Amino acid sequence: DPRGSYACAANNQRSPYLQLHYRMCQNCIEVDAPTISGIVLADLVATIFLAVAVYCISGQDRRYMSRASDRQNLIANEQLYQ
């Protein structure tokens, strides 16, 4: 616990006291450069994977749309039904 009163002493002179109140985080995680770069890289990979998956799934619908229509025209020459 680093709380307390501190003073600097140099050349037989002492600075005024400094009162220090320090609160330590109980559930904190130290984040350094490799951790941040790992998080960013994982986010980019996940985003690219998701984008490719959406592209592939949406691209499958185009194959079925190119086929001839399965419905039949019940009225010839688009006549008005009465």
Gaussian input, Z-matrix of N, CA and C with variables (Angstrom, degrees):
# hf/3-21g

backbone

0 1
 N
 C     1     B1
 C     2     B2     1     A1
 N     3     B3     2     A2     1     D1
 C     4     B4     3     A3     2     D2
 C     5     B5     4     A4     3     D3
 N     6     B6     5     A5     4     D4
 C     7     B7     6     A6     5     D5
 C     8     B8     7     A7     6     D6
 N     9     B9     8     A8     7     D7
 C    10    B10     9     A9     8     D8
 C    11    B11    10    A10     9     D9
 N    12    B12    11    A11    10    D10
 C    13    B13    12    A12    11    D11
 C    14    B14    13    A13    12    D12
 N    15    B15    14    A14    13    D13
 C    16    B16    15    A15    14    D14
 C    17    B17    16    A16    15    D15
 N    18    B18    17    A17    16    D16
 C    19    B19    18    A18    17    D17
 C    20    B20    19    A19    18    D18
 N    21    B21    20    A20    19    D19
 C    22    B22    21    A21    20    D20
 C    23    B23    22    A22    21    D21
 N    24    B24    23    A23    22    D22
 C    25    B25    24    A24    23    D23
 C    26    B26    25    A25    24    D24
 N    27    B27    26    A26    25    D25
 C    28    B28    27    A27    26    D26
 C    29    B29    28    A28    27    D27
 N    30    B30    29    A29    28    D28
 C    31    B31    30    A30    29    D29
 C    32    B32    31    A31    30    D30
 N    33    B33    32    A32    31    D31
 C    34    B34    33    A33    32    D32
 C    35    B35    34    A34    33    D33
 N    36    B36    35    A35    34    D34
 C    37    B37    36    A36    35    D35
 C    38    B38    37    A37    36    D36
 N    39    B39    38    A38    37    D37
 C    40    B40    39    A39    38    D38
 C    41    B41    40    A40    39    D39
 N    42    B42    41    A41    40    D40
 C    43    B43    42    A42    41    D41
 C    44    B44    43    A43    42    D42
 N    45    B45    44    A44    43    D43
 C    46    B46    45    A45    44    D44
 C    47    B47    46    A46    45    D45
 N    48    B48    47    A47    46    D46
 C    49    B49    48    A48    47    D47
 C    50    B50    49    A49    48    D48
 N    51    B51    50    A50    49    D49
 C    52    B52    51    A51    50    D50
 C    53    B53    52    A52    51    D51
 N    54    B54    53    A53    52    D52
 C    55    B55    54    A54    53    D53
 C    56    B56    55    A55    54    D54
 N    57    B57    56    A56    55    D55
 C    58    B58    57    A57    56    D56
 C    59    B59    58    A58    57    D57
 N    60    B60    59    A59    58    D58
 C    61    B61    60    A60    59    D59
 C    62    B62    61    A61    60    D60
 N    63    B63    62    A62    61    D61
 C    64    B64    63    A63    62    D62
 C    65    B65    64    A64    63    D63
 N    66    B66    65    A65    64    D64
 C    67    B67    66    A66    65    D65
 C    68    B68    67    A67    66    D66
 N    69    B69    68    A68    67    D67
 C    70    B70    69    A69    68    D68
 C    71    B71    70    A70    69    D69
 N    72    B72    71    A71    70    D70
 C    73    B73    72    A72    71    D71
 C    74    B74    73    A73    72    D72
 N    75    B75    74    A74    73    D73
 C    76    B76    75    A75    74    D74
 C    77    B77    76    A76    75    D75
 N    78    B78    77    A77    76    D76
 C    79    B79    78    A78    77    D77
 C    80    B80    79    A79    78    D78
 N    81    B81    80    A80    79    D79
 C    82    B82    81    A81    80    D80
 C    83    B83    82    A82    81    D81
 N    84    B84    83    A83    82    D82
 C    85    B85    84    A84    83    D83
 C    86    B86    85    A85    84    D84
 N    87    B87    86    A86    85    D85
 C    88    B88    87    A87    86    D86
 C    89    B89    88    A88    87    D87
 N    90    B90    89    A89    88    D88
 C    91    B91    90    A90    89    D89
 C    92    B92    91    A91    90    D90
 N    93    B93    92    A92    91    D91
 C    94    B94    93    A93    92    D92
 C    95    B95    94    A94    93    D93
 N    96    B96    95    A95    94    D94
 C    97    B97    96    A96    95    D95
 C    98    B98    97    A97    96    D96
 N    99    B99    98    A98    97    D97
 C   100   B100    99    A99    98    D98
 C   101   B101   100   A100    99    D99
 N   102   B102   101   A101   100   D100
 C   103   B103   102   A102   101   D101
 C   104   B104   103   A103   102   D102
 N   105   B105   104   A104   103   D103
 C   106   B106   105   A105   104   D104
 C   107   B107   106   A106   105   D105
 N   108   B108   107   A107   106   D106
 C   109   B109   108   A108   107   D107
 C   110   B110   109   A109   108   D108
 N   111   B111   110   A110   109   D109
 C   112   B112   111   A111   110   D110
 C   113   B113   112   A112   111   D111
 N   114   B114   113   A113   112   D112
 C   115   B115   114   A114   113   D113
 C   116   B116   115   A115   114   D114
 N   117   B117   116   A116   115   D115
 C   118   B118   117   A117   116   D116
 C   119   B119   118   A118   117   D117
 N   120   B120   119   A119   118   D118
 C   121   B121   120   A120   119   D119
 C   122   B122   121   A121   120   D120
 N   123   B123   122   A122   121   D121
 C   124   B124   123   A123   122   D122
 C   125   B125   124   A124   123   D123
 N   126   B126   125   A125   124   D124
 C   127   B127   126   A126   125   D125
 C   128   B128   127   A127   126   D126
 N   129   B129   128   A128   127   D127
 C   130   B130   129   A129   128   D128
 C   131   B131   130   A130   129   D129
 N   132   B132   131   A131   130   D130
 C   133   B133   132   A132   131   D131
 C   134   B134   133   A133   132   D132
 N   135   B135   134   A134   133   D133
 C   136   B136   135   A135   134   D134
 C   137   B137   136   A136   135   D135
 N   138   B138   137   A137   136   D136
 C   139   B139   138   A138   137   D137
 C   140   B140   139   A139   138   D138
 N   141   B141   140   A140   139   D139
 C   142   B142   141   A141   140   D140
 C   143   B143   142   A142   141   D141
 N   144   B144   143   A143   142   D142
 C   145   B145   144   A144   143   D143
 C   146   B146   145   A145   144   D144
 N   147   B147   146   A146   145   D145
 C   148   B148   147   A147   146   D146
 C   149   B149   148   A148   147   D147
 N   150   B150   149   A149   148   D148
 C   151   B151   150   A150   149   D149
 C   152   B152   151   A151   150   D150
 N   153   B153   152   A152   151   D151
 C   154   B154   153   A153   152   D152
 C   155   B155   154   A154   153   D153
 N   156   B156   155   A155   154   D154
 C   157   B157   156   A156   155   D155
 C   158   B158   157   A157   156   D156
 N   159   B159   158   A158   157   D157
 C   160   B160   159   A159   158   D158
 C   161   B161   160   A160   159   D159
 N   162   B162   161   A161   160   D160
 C   163   B163   162   A162   161   D161
 C   164   B164   163   A163   162   D162
 N   165   B165   164   A164   163   D163
 C   166   B166   165   A165   164   D164
 C   167   B167   166   A166   165   D165
 N   168   B168   167   A167   166   D166
 C   169   B169   168   A168   167   D167
 C   170   B170   169   A169   168   D168
 N   171   B171   170   A170   169   D169
 C   172   B172   171   A171   170   D170
 C   173   B173   172   A172   171   D171
 N   174   B174   173   A173   172   D172
 C   175   B175   174   A174   173   D173
 C   176   B176   175   A175   174   D174
 N   177   B177   176   A176   175   D175
 C   178   B178   177   A177   176   D176
 C   179   B179   178   A178   177   D177
 N   180   B180   179   A179   178   D178
 C   181   B181   180   A180   179   D179
 C   182   B182   181   A181   180   D180
 N   183   B183   182   A182   181   D181
 C   184   B184   183   A183   182   D182
 C   185   B185   184   A184   183   D183
 N   186   B186   185   A185   184   D184
 C   187   B187   186   A186   185   D185
 C   188   B188   187   A187   186   D186
 N   189   B189   188   A188   187   D187
 C   190   B190   189   A189   188   D188
 C   191   B191   190   A190   189   D189
 N   192   B192   191   A191   190   D190
 C   193   B193   192   A192   191   D191
 C   194   B194   193   A193   192   D192
 N   195   B195   194   A194   193   D193
 C   196   B196   195   A195   194   D194
 C   197   B197   196   A196   195   D195
 N   198   B198   197   A197   196   D196
 C   199   B199   198   A198   197   D197
 C   200   B200   199   A199   198   D198
 N   201   B201   200   A200   199   D199
 C   202   B202   201   A201   200   D200
 C   203   B203   202   A202   201   D201
 N   204   B204   203   A203   202   D202
 C   205   B205   204   A204   203   D203
 C   206   B206   205   A205   204   D204
 N   207   B207   206   A206   205   D205
 C   208   B208   207   A207   206   D206
 C   209   B209   208   A208   207   D207
 N   210   B210   209   A209   208   D208
 C   211   B211   210   A210   209   D209
 C   212   B212   211   A211   210   D210
 N   213   B213   212   A212   211   D211
 C   214   B214   213   A213   212   D212
 C   215   B215   214   A214   213   D213
 N   216   B216   215   A215   214   D214
 C   217   B217   216   A216   215   D215
 C   218   B218   217   A217   216   D216
 N   219   B219   218   A218   217   D217
 C   220   B220   219   A219   218   D218
 C   221   B221   220   A220   219   D219
 N   222   B222   221   A221   220   D220
 C   223   B223   222   A222   221   D221
 C   224   B224   223   A223   222   D222
 N   225   B225   224   A224   223   D223
 C   226   B226   225   A225   224   D224
 C   227   B227   226   A226   225   D225
 N   228   B228   227   A227   226   D226
 C   229   B229   228   A228   227   D227
 C   230   B230   229   A229   228   D228
 N   231   B231   230   A230   229   D229
 C   232   B232   231   A231   230   D230
 C   233   B233   232   A232   231   D231
 N   234   B234   233   A233   232   D232
 C   235   B235   234   A234   233   D233
 C   236   B236   235   A235   234   D234
 N   237   B237   236   A236   235   D235
 C   238   B238   237   A237   236   D236
 C   239   B239   238   A238   237   D237
 N   240   B240   239   A239   238   D238
 C   241   B241   240   A240   239   D239
 C   242   B242   241   A241   240   D240
 N   243   B243   242   A242   241   D241
 C   244   B244   243   A243   242   D242
 C   245   B245   244   A244   243   D243

   B1=1.4514
   B2=1.5289
   B3=1.3325
   B4=1.4656
   B5=1.5230
   B6=1.3441
   B7=1.4641
   B8=1.5304
   B9=1.3257
   B10=1.4593
   B11=1.5071
   B12=1.3296
   B13=1.4642
   B14=1.5165
   B15=1.3274
   B16=1.4656
   B17=1.5169
   B18=1.3417
   B19=1.4608
   B20=1.5132
   B21=1.3334
   B22=1.4605
   B23=1.5310
   B24=1.3092
   B25=1.4679
   B26=1.5229
   B27=1.3546
   B28=1.4562
   B29=1.5240
   B30=1.3353
   B31=1.4655
   B32=1.5299
   B33=1.3077
   B34=1.4553
   B35=1.5288
   B36=1.2929
   B37=1.4612
   B38=1.5193
   B39=1.2869
   B40=1.4516
   B41=1.5299
   B42=1.3093
   B43=1.4732
   B44=1.5223
   B45=1.3189
   B46=1.4677
   B47=1.5396
   B48=1.2953
   B49=1.4622
   B50=1.5262
   B51=1.2901
   B52=1.4678
   B53=1.5188
   B54=1.3141
   B55=1.4611
   B56=1.5243
   B57=1.3117
   B58=1.4524
   B59=1.5192
   B60=1.3298
   B61=1.4732
   B62=1.5170
   B63=1.3042
   B64=1.4684
   B65=1.5085
   B66=1.3092
   B67=1.4578
   B68=1.5195
   B69=1.3006
   B70=1.4553
   B71=1.5275
   B72=1.3032
   B73=1.4586
   B74=1.5291
   B75=1.3014
   B76=1.4543
   B77=1.5277
   B78=1.3342
   B79=1.4635
   B80=1.5257
   B81=1.3085
   B82=1.4626
   B83=1.5177
   B84=1.3171
   B85=1.4568
   B86=1.5170
   B87=1.3027
   B88=1.4568
   B89=1.5269
   B90=1.3061
   B91=1.4567
   B92=1.5224
   B93=1.3274
   B94=1.4544
   B95=1.5284
   B96=1.3140
   B97=1.4674
   B98=1.5325
   B99=1.3319
   B100=1.4753
   B101=1.5291
   B102=1.3245
   B103=1.4645
   B104=1.5172
   B105=1.3231
   B106=1.4639
   B107=1.5218
   B108=1.3363
   B109=1.4662
   B110=1.5223
   B111=1.3195
   B112=1.4632
   B113=1.5168
   B114=1.3276
   B115=1.4615
   B116=1.5198
   B117=1.3260
   B118=1.4683
   B119=1.5305
   B120=1.3222
   B121=1.4617
   B122=1.5243
   B123=1.3286
   B124=1.4606
   B125=1.5266
   B126=1.3276
   B127=1.4621
   B128=1.5212
   B129=1.3315
   B130=1.4663
   B131=1.5204
   B132=1.3216
   B133=1.4679
   B134=1.5261
   B135=1.3290
   B136=1.4610
   B137=1.5218
   B138=1.3175
   B139=1.4625
   B140=1.5176
   B141=1.3230
   B142=1.4701
   B143=1.5260
   B144=1.3331
   B145=1.4615
   B146=1.5183
   B147=1.3251
   B148=1.4570
   B149=1.5222
   B150=1.3366
   B151=1.4615
   B152=1.5310
   B153=1.3280
   B154=1.4661
   B155=1.5186
   B156=1.3284
   B157=1.4655
   B158=1.5176
   B159=1.3199
   B160=1.4695
   B161=1.5194
   B162=1.3272
   B163=1.4683
   B164=1.5226
   B165=1.3246
   B166=1.4734
   B167=1.5178
   B168=1.3270
   B169=1.4655
   B170=1.5189
   B171=1.3107
   B172=1.4654
   B173=1.5232
   B174=1.3129
   B175=1.4597
   B176=1.5087
   B177=1.3383
   B178=1.4517
   B179=1.5160
   B180=1.3158
   B181=1.4625
   B182=1.5188
   B183=1.2931
   B184=1.4586
   B185=1.5237
   B186=1.3169
   B187=1.4620
   B188=1.5232
   B189=1.3325
   B190=1.4526
   B191=1.5183
   B192=1.3091
   B193=1.4525
   B194=1.5269
   B195=1.3219
   B196=1.4486
   B197=1.5263
   B198=1.3223
   B199=1.4596
   B200=1.5258
   B201=1.3419
   B202=1.4644
   B203=1.5243
   B204=1.2990
   B205=1.4575
   B206=1.5241
   B207=1.3376
   B208=1.4621
   B209=1.5217
   B210=1.2992
   B211=1.4663
   B212=1.5222
   B213=1.2832
   B214=1.4689
   B215=1.5209
   B216=1.3040
   B217=1.4542
   B218=1.5192
   B219=1.3334
   B220=1.4602
   B221=1.5208
   B222=1.2975
   B223=1.4686
   B224=1.5208
   B225=1.3090
   B226=1.4561
   B227=1.5261
   B228=1.2859
   B229=1.4609
   B230=1.5226
   B231=1.3024
   B232=1.4693
   B233=1.5338
   B234=1.3520
   B235=1.4616
   B236=1.5206
   B237=1.3129
   B238=1.4578
   B239=1.5106
   B240=1.2958
   B241=1.4692
   B242=1.5083
   B243=1.3364
   B244=1.4733
   B245=1.4958
   A1=108.39
   A2=118.06
   A3=120.44
   A4=114.35
   A5=119.69
   A6=120.40
   A7=110.43
   A8=115.26
   A9=119.13
   A10=111.66
   A11=115.90
   A12=122.66
   A13=108.36
   A14=116.16
   A15=121.62
   A16=109.46
   A17=115.33
   A18=121.52
   A19=107.97
   A20=117.25
   A21=122.83
   A22=108.63
   A23=114.71
   A24=118.89
   A25=108.56
   A26=116.64
   A27=122.15
   A28=108.24
   A29=117.68
   A30=123.88
   A31=111.56
   A32=116.53
   A33=123.29
   A34=113.27
   A35=117.44
   A36=121.74
   A37=107.83
   A38=115.16
   A39=120.02
   A40=108.76
   A41=115.82
   A42=120.67
   A43=109.00
   A44=116.74
   A45=119.08
   A46=110.26
   A47=114.95
   A48=120.18
   A49=111.08
   A50=112.97
   A51=120.84
   A52=107.50
   A53=116.17
   A54=121.22
   A55=107.95
   A56=117.44
   A57=122.07
   A58=109.96
   A59=114.56
   A60=122.27
   A61=106.04
   A62=116.26
   A63=120.88
   A64=108.23
   A65=116.40
   A66=121.23
   A67=108.34
   A68=116.34
   A69=120.66
   A70=109.33
   A71=115.42
   A72=121.66
   A73=109.12
   A74=117.19
   A75=120.79
   A76=112.53
   A77=117.78
   A78=121.32
   A79=112.26
   A80=118.13
   A81=121.24
   A82=111.08
   A83=115.46
   A84=122.63
   A85=107.33
   A86=117.15
   A87=120.51
   A88=108.76
   A89=115.81
   A90=121.26
   A91=107.92
   A92=115.31
   A93=120.22
   A94=109.26
   A95=117.15
   A96=121.94
   A97=112.96
   A98=120.91
   A99=118.88
   A100=113.06
   A101=117.37
   A102=119.87
   A103=111.01
   A104=116.89
   A105=120.71
   A106=110.43
   A107=117.60
   A108=119.22
   A109=110.67
   A110=119.05
   A111=121.54
   A112=112.15
   A113=116.53
   A114=120.47
   A115=110.47
   A116=117.65
   A117=121.57
   A118=110.45
   A119=117.52
   A120=121.34
   A121=111.01
   A122=117.76
   A123=120.81
   A124=111.27
   A125=117.10
   A126=121.00
   A127=110.79
   A128=117.47
   A129=120.54
   A130=111.57
   A131=117.44
   A132=120.55
   A133=110.24
   A134=117.40
   A135=120.52
   A136=111.51
   A137=117.91
   A138=121.15
   A139=111.51
   A140=117.46
   A141=120.78
   A142=110.37
   A143=117.10
   A144=120.85
   A145=110.85
   A146=117.70
   A147=121.93
   A148=111.31
   A149=117.32
   A150=120.69
   A151=110.92
   A152=117.62
   A153=121.04
   A154=110.27
   A155=117.61
   A156=120.51
   A157=111.35
   A158=117.87
   A159=120.89
   A160=110.13
   A161=117.49
   A162=121.05
   A163=110.97
   A164=117.40
   A165=120.46
   A166=111.43
   A167=117.30
   A168=119.78
   A169=110.64
   A170=118.05
   A171=119.88
   A172=110.87
   A173=118.88
   A174=121.93
   A175=112.79
   A176=118.70
   A177=121.29
   A178=111.64
   A179=119.31
   A180=121.83
   A181=111.80
   A182=118.97
   A183=122.23
   A184=111.82
   A185=117.79
   A186=120.22
   A187=111.44
   A188=116.96
   A189=120.31
   A190=112.02
   A191=118.53
   A192=120.84
   A193=111.59
   A194=118.31
   A195=120.11
   A196=112.52
   A197=117.93
   A198=120.43
   A199=110.25
   A200=115.38
   A201=120.31
   A202=108.85
   A203=115.45
   A204=120.34
   A205=109.88
   A206=115.74
   A207=120.91
   A208=112.67
   A209=117.59
   A210=119.01
   A211=110.59
   A212=115.01
   A213=120.94
   A214=108.84
   A215=115.89
   A216=120.70
   A217=108.10
   A218=116.21
   A219=119.87
   A220=111.70
   A221=116.19
   A222=120.20
   A223=106.60
   A224=115.71
   A225=119.91
   A226=110.54
   A227=116.03
   A228=124.77
   A229=113.77
   A230=117.12
   A231=122.12
   A232=112.58
   A233=117.22
   A234=120.86
   A235=109.76
   A236=114.74
   A237=120.67
   A238=110.07
   A239=116.42
   A240=121.26
   A241=108.82
   A242=115.74
   A243=120.55
   A244=110.43
   D1=108.78
   D2=-175.69
   D3=-83.98
   D4=10.32
   D5=-179.83
   D6=-69.21
   D7=145.79
   D8=177.19
   D9=153.86
   D10=-171.30
   D11=178.42
   D12=-104.17
   D13=130.55
   D14=-178.19
   D15=-127.86
   D16=150.71
   D17=176.13
   D18=-145.69
   D19=148.73
   D20=177.17
   D21=-95.87
   D22=140.43
   D23=178.49
   D24=-128.28
   D25=126.52
   D26=178.55
   D27=-151.64
   D28=137.24
   D29=178.25
   D30=54.03
   D31=45.04
   D32=179.63
   D33=59.05
   D34=23.27
   D35=175.36
   D36=-121.50
   D37=144.27
   D38=-178.62
   D39=-120.71
   D40=133.72
   D41=178.49
   D42=-78.23
   D43=165.31
   D44=175.68
   D45=-61.38
   D46=154.06
   D47=-179.40
   D48=-69.66
   D49=146.67
   D50=177.45
   D51=-117.09
   D52=121.61
   D53=178.92
   D54=-88.39
   D55=122.56
   D56=-175.31
   D57=-115.07
   D58=123.82
   D59=172.90
   D60=-117.98
   D61=118.36
   D62=-173.86
   D63=-124.25
   D64=127.28
   D65=178.41
   D66=-109.69
   D67=122.11
   D68=179.37
   D69=-93.63
   D70=140.86
   D71=-179.99
   D72=-80.16
   D73=130.61
   D74=-177.36
   D75=-80.22
   D76=-35.12
   D77=-174.83
   D78=-115.54
   D79=25.95
   D80=-177.86
   D81=-84.20
   D82=149.99
   D83=176.43
   D84=-119.61
   D85=132.54
   D86=178.74
   D87=-76.75
   D88=125.85
   D89=-178.10
   D90=-110.82
   D91=121.73
   D92=178.66
   D93=-115.76
   D94=-179.44
   D95=-174.82
   D96=-59.91
   D97=-44.71
   D98=178.59
   D99=-62.87
   D100=-34.69
   D101=178.36
   D102=-66.70
   D103=-45.37
   D104=179.38
   D105=-63.76
   D106=-43.62
   D107=179.73
   D108=-65.71
   D109=-34.91
   D110=176.34
   D111=-64.95
   D112=-41.11
   D113=178.07
   D114=-64.82
   D115=-44.65
   D116=179.91
   D117=-63.94
   D118=-43.48
   D119=179.75
   D120=-64.16
   D121=-43.41
   D122=177.93
   D123=-63.13
   D124=-38.00
   D125=178.03
   D126=-65.34
   D127=-42.41
   D128=178.33
   D129=-64.20
   D130=-43.40
   D131=179.53
   D132=-63.31
   D133=-44.04
   D134=179.13
   D135=-64.02
   D136=-39.90
   D137=178.80
   D138=-65.80
   D139=-43.15
   D140=178.36
   D141=-64.94
   D142=-42.82
   D143=178.46
   D144=-60.64
   D145=-43.82
   D146=179.03
   D147=-64.77
   D148=-41.14
   D149=179.47
   D150=-64.51
   D151=-41.78
   D152=178.40
   D153=-65.90
   D154=-40.19
   D155=178.83
   D156=-63.72
   D157=-43.65
   D158=178.67
   D159=-64.70
   D160=-40.99
   D161=178.89
   D162=-62.81
   D163=-43.61
   D164=-179.14
   D165=-67.54
   D166=-40.67
   D167=-179.69
   D168=-68.74
   D169=-42.14
   D170=-179.86
   D171=-72.89
   D172=-24.84
   D173=178.47
   D174=-72.94
   D175=-19.91
   D176=179.81
   D177=-70.09
   D178=-29.32
   D179=-179.50
   D180=-66.54
   D181=-28.42
   D182=-177.15
   D183=-67.27
   D184=-31.88
   D185=-179.59
   D186=-64.13
   D187=-39.31
   D188=-177.42
   D189=-76.84
   D190=-24.80
   D191=-178.53
   D192=-74.77
   D193=-20.68
   D194=-177.36
   D195=-79.73
   D196=-13.88
   D197=178.71
   D198=-73.19
   D199=162.89
   D200=176.81
   D201=-66.63
   D202=151.81
   D203=-177.61
   D204=-69.47
   D205=144.41
   D206=-179.83
   D207=-86.77
   D208=-13.50
   D209=-177.60
   D210=-81.39
   D211=153.12
   D212=179.95
   D213=-110.60
   D214=146.84
   D215=175.69
   D216=-79.97
   D217=117.27
   D218=-179.52
   D219=-82.24
   D220=-25.34
   D221=179.38
   D222=-115.98
   D223=124.66
   D224=-178.26
   D225=-71.31
   D226=143.90
   D227=175.62
   D228=56.42
   D229=31.97
   D230=175.24
   D231=54.28
   D232=39.45
   D233=179.28
   D234=-71.94
   D235=153.27
   D236=178.75
   D237=-71.33
   D238=130.89
   D239=179.32
   D240=-81.60
   D241=130.19
   D242=178.73
   D243=-126.22

